[in-house]
């Protein structure tokens, strides 16, 4: 590997026009094969899904503002559960699952590897069309009729023959296909399109995180898709494989679902780990502590994720031997996660830390990651997990580890790579203030869920129970402030697009290959093949 870095191109006025100027009009975008434009279109769609899901959460939380002794109901039971289902499906399948891999992964990965595009650009475009089609079908399913499945597509509701359920299942199938195509492209690109001299030990941790998540996406998602296809055949031809009245077993679908959904949790978390590792290293001006351990732990998390799905079925046979095995494997997943957390703290120690907006989002992710992992141990342990199952403790843990974690990691990456994506800088003080406000509001919104869950308050419940009025009101207030702060953060980024002042080519003095390209990059990424270098050489 060459230790001599070429001169940073990093200027908007490079020899070639940027990818943003390579053709205008909707057709040049919607049919593009450029990974950068696809990443931007994914980003626009996924952020729209985040805003829609967040606004639905605000409406749902407004139901809990009513005092416990009041007979008034803002939404009513039926509407509440339909909105709850739509919120879960939008956040899970439109935002969390494609999330970072389809947006920042699509945009940054080939440039980080010194490549001009993904290995399969047409499959990449097909994956985006699948996402668009899935989003359209999901919206149509809600408009068609009552959709009350929960994001887990619970039986027997999902086996009901109706236009709304059919459209929802087809939507999830398309969205899963999009995830598979993205994962396939990431794996193939990492293997086949690395620059000369860029070996496995010279890859940024960002690449390792995306690679590990793609492995899980490619292996777990087809299992869930097979279950969905059988469910559709059940509806169409009356096979009854999941229907007890026809001799079927609904637990079979539960196993298929959680065999996919438990690893899918890590496909959401691992890209977040990838982004935060990159942001912490660059803004601490230090090589990531124990690079090999972090890369190995990403792969270890991917492997362990397939072994603990049974802990979600703890109420089926809590005293059985398999429950003990699943509990052990679920707890085992905390080991590589805590090693990664320790390596982040060690990287920050005595580093020249620049606490800007991107770094604050990364630090927020560290907090949520730690809380989510530690509280997850209580759920994975049999004696406590049985009592906490299906309570608000579950909701709090999933939002800290998955929901909030993915949002914070995505925003950390957006603020870090925004000059590269757009060639413009955002308003730093406003970004910092909105980040800090959002972090405080998130804890106000979800820490009360832990307390109520410990008291046995069930999830998916639409009323305020006696004695929980204060905590429910606190959570509602936190949700409203959180949504407002996130909207300010996104609007701040969008407002920067109107700025006439170009961003510096490499504002963070980062060393990885994407910062050797112009900001924003040309359609071909590099005018000349880049020379590989240590991505954490900040000397």
N, C-alpha and C positions, 0 to 999 in steps of 0.2 A: 504494500500500500504506500502510495506517495504521501509524504508529510508536507509537501509544498502545496499550499492552497492557491488556486487561481484568484485573480482579482474579482471582487464581488461585482456582478453586473448591476443588480439592485436599483436601477434607475428606470423610471417610467418611460423615459425617452430612449429606449434601446434601439438596436438596429431594426428590429421588427415591431410591428404593432402588437399591443397586448391582446390576450384572448378575448377581452371585452369588446374590442373593435373589429374582430375578425368576422364581420357580417352582422347586420342588424335585422330586426324583424323576428316575429315569433317562430317562423319556420326554421331559421338558422339555429335557434335554441332548441326547439322541441325535437328536432331530428339530428342534433349534433352528436358526434362521436368523441368530442373533446371531454376528457375526464373532468376538467376544471369547470366547464359549463354545466355538466351533469351534477357535479358537487354543489354548485350554486343553486341549481333548480331544486335538488333534494333539500338544500338548506332552507329555501323559501317555503317549500311545502311543509317541512318538519317544524319550522318555527310557527307557521300558521296552525298546525295541529297542536303545538304547545299552547298557543294563545287560546284556541278553542277549548282545549281540555282544561286549561286554567280557569277560564270564565265559567265553564260548567261546574268546576269545583266550588267557585264562589257562590253560584246559585244553590248548589247542594248544601253548602255550609249555612246559607241564609235560613234554611229550614230549622237549624238548631239554635237560632237566635231567639226563637219563641220560648218563653219560660216553661218549665216543666209542668206547672199547675194550669197552664192555659190550654183550652180546647181548640185553639186556632191552629191551622196548618197552612203553611204557605203553598206547598206543592201538592199535598195529598200522597197517599201511599203508592198508588200506581205510577203517577208521574215521577215521583222520587226514584223509584227503582228503574224506570226507563232511562232517566237522565244519568243515574249511577252506572247503568250498563254502557251507555254511550261514552261517558267519561272514561271508564276503564278500557274500552276497546280503542278509543282514540289515542289515549296516552300510551297504551301498551304496544299496539300494532302499527300505529301511524307515527309515533314519536320515539318511544324507547328502543324498540327492536332495530329499526334502521339507524336511528340516532347518529352517533359519531362516525360509525363506519361508512355510512352512505354519504355523509357531508364532508367532514374534514378528512376522512379516510380517502374518499374519492379524489378530493382536490390535492391533498398533500403527499399521499403515498408515492405515486410515480415520480414526483419531483424529488422527494427525499431519497429515492433509489437512483436518481440520475436518468430516469426513463422519460420517454416522450408521451407515453400513454399507457393505459392498462393493456394487458395481453389480449383481452376479448372486448374491444370497445362496443361492438354491436350487442353483445350480451349485457353489457353495462347499460346501454340505452334501453334494452328490453326490460331490464330490472326496474328502471325508472317508470316505464309505461305500466308495468305491473303495479307499481306503487300508486300511480295516478288512478288506474282502474279500480284497485282495491279501495282507495279513498272514496271514489264516486259511488261504488256499490254500498259501502258502509253508510254513507249519507242517505242513499236511496232506501236502505233497510229501515232506517229510523223514520223516514218520511212515509214509507209504505204502511206501517202499522206498528202495533205494540211489540217492542223488543225488550224482553226482560230475562236476559241470560246471565248477567254478570260477565266480567271479562274472561272468566274461566269456562264459559260456554257450558254451564251446568246442566246435567241431565236431571229430570226428564224434559226440562224446558227446551233444550237444544234439539230434542228429537221431535218436537212439535212440527207438524207440517203446516207451514205458513209462508207467505211470500217474504215477510220480514226476516224470518229465521233463515230461509234459503239464501237470500241476498247477503246476510251477515256471514254465513259460512263460506260462500263463494268469495266474499271480500277478504276474509282471513286467509283463504287458500292463495289468492293472488299476492297478498302482502308477504306471506311466507315464501312464495316463489321469488319475490324481489330480494328477500334476505339471502336466499340460497345463491342467487346470481351474483350478488355483491360479495359474499364470502368466497365463492369460487374464483372471482376475479382477483381478490386480494391475495389468495394463496398462490395462484399462478403467477401473478406479477412479482411477488417477493421471490419466488423461485427462479423466474426466467428473465427478469428485467433489471437486475442489479447492475450498477455501473462497474466497470473494470476496477478490480482492487477492493471492491466493497464486499468483504466477506461477512459471514454470519456474526462474527464478534465485533464488527464495526457498524452494525445496524443500530439506529436509534431505538430506544425503548418503545417509542411510539409505534414502530414497525412490529416489534415483538408483541405488543398488546393487541394490535389489530390482527396479526397472524394467529394468535391464540384464540381470539374470539371467532375468527373465520373458521377455524377447525371445528369449534362447537356448532356453529351455524350449519355447517355442511353435514355433520353427522347426526345432529339431533332433530333438525327441522323436518326432514323427510318422514320421520316416525309420526310426528304430529299430523302432517299432511295426510298420511295413510289413514289415521284415525278419523280425520275430517271427511275423507272420501267415503269411508265405510258408513259414517253417520249420514251422509247425503244419500247413499244407496239404501240405507234403512228407511229414510223418508220417502224415497222414490219407489222402491220395490217391496217394502215391508219385510226386509230380511230379519229384523229384530235381533241383531247381534248384541245390542246394548239394552234390549227391552226384556225385563223379567217375565212379562206376560207371554212372550214368545220363546221363553227358555234362554234368553240372553242374560248378560251380566253387565250392569252399568259401571261396575268397578273396573272393568277392562278399559273403558274409555278414560277413567280417572288415572289409571296407570300410564296409558299412552300420553295423556295430557301432561302429567307431572314429570314423566321421563323426558319430555321436551322442555317443560316450563322451568324445571329446576336448573338445567344447564343454561336455558335462555337468560336466567338471571345474570349469569356470568358473561353472556354475550353483551349485556348492557353495562356491566361493571368493568370488564377488561378494557374496552376502549377508553373509559374514563381514567383508568389507571395509566393507560398509555399517554393520554394528554397531560395529565397532572405530572407524571414523571418528567416529561419534556419541559413543561413550564417551570417546575421547581429547579431543574438543573440549569436552565438558561438564566433564570432570574436570581439564582444564587451564585452564578459564575463558578460552579463546581461540577466536575464529573459526577454523575449519579453514583452514590455510595454502593459498592459491591454490585457493579453492573451485571455480572454473571448471575448473582443470586436473584436479582429482580427479573431478569429474562427467564430464568428457570422457574421462578414462582408463577409467572404468567402462564407458562405451559402446565405447571402443576395444578393451578386453579382450573384450567380447562379440563384436565384429566379427572380431577376429583369431582367436578361438577356432575358427572354422569352417575355417581355412586350413591347420592343421597336423596333421590327423588321420593323415596318411601316415607320420609319424615313428614311430608304433607298429608299422609294418610294415617296419621298416628291414631286416630280414633277408630279405625277399622279393626285393628288387633293390637291394642297397646301392650299386651303382655306376651306377644309372640317373639320368637327368636329373631325374626327378620327385622322387627322394630328396633331391637338392640343394635343390629348390624347397621341399619340405616342411620340410626342416631350417631353411631361411632363415625361413619363416613361424613355425615353432615358436620360434626364437630371438627373432623380432620381438615375440612376446607378452611378453617380459621387460621391454620398454621402458616401456609404461604401468604395469606392476606396480611397477617400481623408482621411477617418478615418484610414484606413490601413497605408497610407503614413505618417500621423501624428504619429501613434504608432511606426513606424520605426525610425522617427526622435527622438522621445522621448527615444527610446531604445539606440540610439547612444549617447544621451546627458549624459555626465559625465561617459560614459563607458570606459573601458580600450580597446580602439579600436586598433586592429592590421590591418593596411592597407596593406594587402598583395594582390596578384593578384586576388584571389577569392573575397575578400572584395571590390576591385576596380570594378570588374564586377557587384557586387551587388549594389554599389553606382551608377554605370552607369545605371543600370535598374531603380533605383529610379528616376533619372533625366528623362529618357525616359517615364516612367510611368506617372510622373507629367505632362510633356509636352503633352503626348497623351490624358490624361484625360481632361486637361484644353482646349486644342484645339478641343476635341470632343464636348464640350459644345457649341461651335460656330456652329458645324454641326447639333447638336440636336435642336438648336433654329430655329424656322421656318424662320424668316426674313433673317438671315444670312445663314442658311443651304440651302435655295433655291438658293442663289447666288453662294455658294461654292460647290454645288453638281456637281460631275463629273469634278472637276478641280484638279490640282496638289495638292491643299490643302488636298483633300481626300487621295492622295497617301502618303503625308508626315505624316498625322495623323495615318494612318494604319501602316506605317513602324515604327513610334515611339512606338505606343502602342503594336503592335502585332509582327511585323518582328524583329526589333531590340530588343524589350523587351524579346522575346523568346530566341533569340541568346544569349543575355547577361545573362539571367537567367540560360540557359543551361551551358554556360561556367563558370559561378559562381559556379554552382553545380559540374561540372566536376573537377574544381580545388580544391573544398572543399573535394569531396569524391574520388579523384583520388587515394590516398594511400589505401583507402578501396577497390576500384575496382581492383587495380593492384599490391598493395604492393610496389610501387615505388614512389619516389618523382620527380617532374619536376624541371627544372631550374627556380628558383623563379624570378631572376632579368629579365630574358628574358620574362617570363610570364607577369611580371608587365609592362615592356616596351611595349610589343605588345598590352596589354589591354589598356594602356593609348593612344597609337597611334590609335587604333581602335576606341576609344571613340571620339577623336578629328575628325577623318576622317568621322565617321558616321554623325556628326553634319554638316560637310562640304558638305556631300552628300545630306542631306535631309532638312536642314533648308532653302536652296534656294527654295525648292518646296513650302514651306509655302508662301514665298514672291511672287513667280510666280502665285500660286493659288489665292492669293488675287487680282492679276491683271487679273484673269479670264483665265489663260492658261489652256486649257483642258488636261485631262489625255488621255492616249492611242493615243497621237499625235506624229508622227514620225519626225517632222521637228522643227527647231529652229525658233521661231517667232522673228520678228524684235524687238530689244531692250532687248532680253533675253539671248543674246550670252554669256555674262559674267557669269550669274547665271548658265546657262546650263554647261558651261565649268568648273565652280567651283564644281558643282554636279558630273560631270564626273571624275574630279581629285579626289574628295573625295571617290567615289566608288572604283576606282582603288587602292588607298591607303588602304581603308577599307578591300578589299579582300586580299591584301598582308598581312596586319596585322593579319587577322583571320587565314590565312594559316600558318603564323609563330607560332601563338598560338597553332594550332592543331599539327603541326610538333614537337613543343616543348614537347607536351604531348606524342606523339608517340615515340620520341627519348628517353624518360625516360624508356621505356620498355626494352631498351638494357643495362640499368644500372645494375650493379651487386650488388649495395648497396641497401639493403631493407629499406623501409620507417619505421619510428616508428609506433608502433601499433595504437597510438592515438596522432598524431602530434599536434592537436588543443586542446587537453584536453577537448573534448566534453563529454557530459553526457548522450546522448540518447543511446538507446539499440544497435544500429548497431556498435557502437564503443566498445562494450563488446565482439564482435566476433573477430576472428583473422583477420589480414589484409594480403592477401585477405582471405575471409571466407572459411571454409570447405564446402564440398558439402551439408552438413546438417545444415550449418550456426552456430549452437551451439552444443558443446559437451554435455552440460547440459542445461535444461531449465533456461533462465535468470530470474533474479529477477527484477521486475518492479521498476522504480525509476523516480523521477522528471527529465524530459529531459533537464531542464534549471537550474539544481542545480550545479553551478560552484564553489561552496565553496571548 
